[in-house]
Amino acid sequence: MYYKIRSTTPFHYIVKPFEGLLEPRQIVDINIKMIMADRNVFKFNLDRFEVLARPIDDNSDIKSGLFWEGAQSYKVAVELI
């Protein structure tokens, strides 16, 4: 399974890794770092993250824009700690 994480405000965050290969039963920790200069404007409850996931095979072209067409989309909640 290949995954990719997107945000509604991509210039406010560094997401690492923002995409990658996920093997069966594998767990991946994703680090999200806020990089906004003006934290007074920050409204975290308005920002959203989306995880796209799609099975891959040897013929998959993950660099193609068409690869993510029809991918399963998951909305995720993020907690500040």
C-alpha positions in Angstrom: 0.0 0.0 0.0 1.3 3.4 -0.9 0.2 6.5 1.1 0.4 10.2 0.8 -0.6 12.9 3.3 -2.0 16.2 2.3 -3.0 19.3 4.3 -5.5 22.1 3.6 -2.6 24.5 4.6 0.6 22.9 3.3 2.7 25.9 3.9 2.0 25.9 7.6 3.4 22.4 8.3 6.3 20.1 7.6 5.0 16.5 7.3 7.6 13.7 7.4 7.4 11.3 5.8 4.5 12.8 3.7 4.4 9.7 1.5 5.7 6.2 1.4 5.3 2.4 1.1 3.4 0.6 3.8 3.9 -3.1 4.1 1.2 -5.3 5.7 0.9 -4.9 9.4 3.6 -2.2 9.4 3.1 0.9 11.6 4.6 4.3 10.5 5.0 7.3 12.7 4.3 10.6 10.9 5.7 13.8 12.3 3.8 17.0 11.7 5.7 20.2 12.6 4.0 23.6 12.5 6.1 26.3 10.8 3.9 29.3 10.8 5.6 32.6 11.6 2.6 34.4 13.0 1.0 32.1 15.6 -1.7 34.7 16.4 -3.3 33.9 13.1 -3.2 30.1 13.8 -6.5 28.4 13.9 -5.7 24.7 14.2 -9.3 23.6 14.2 -9.7 24.9 10.6 -6.7 22.9 9.2 -7.3 19.4 8.0 -5.1 16.5 7.0 -6.0 13.9 4.4 -4.4 10.5 4.0 -4.6 9.0 0.5 -3.9 5.3 0.2 -3.7 3.0 -2.8 -2.5 -0.6 -3.4 0.5 -0.8 -5.7 2.1 -3.5 -7.9 5.2 -3.7 -10.0 3.6 -1.7 -12.8 2.4 1.2 -10.6 3.7 4.6 -11.6 3.5 6.6 -8.3 5.0 9.7 -9.9 2.1 9.9 -12.3 -0.7 12.4 -11.4 -3.1 9.7 -12.5 -1.9 7.3 -9.8 -3.9 9.0 -7.1 -7.1 9.1 -9.2 -9.6 6.9 -7.4 -7.5 6.4 -4.3 -9.1 5.8 -1.0 -9.2 9.0 1.1 -9.2 9.1 4.9 -9.7 12.1 7.1 -7.7 12.1 10.3 -7.7 14.1 13.5 -4.5 15.6 14.8 -3.8 16.3 18.4 -1.4 19.0 19.5 1.1 17.8 22.2 
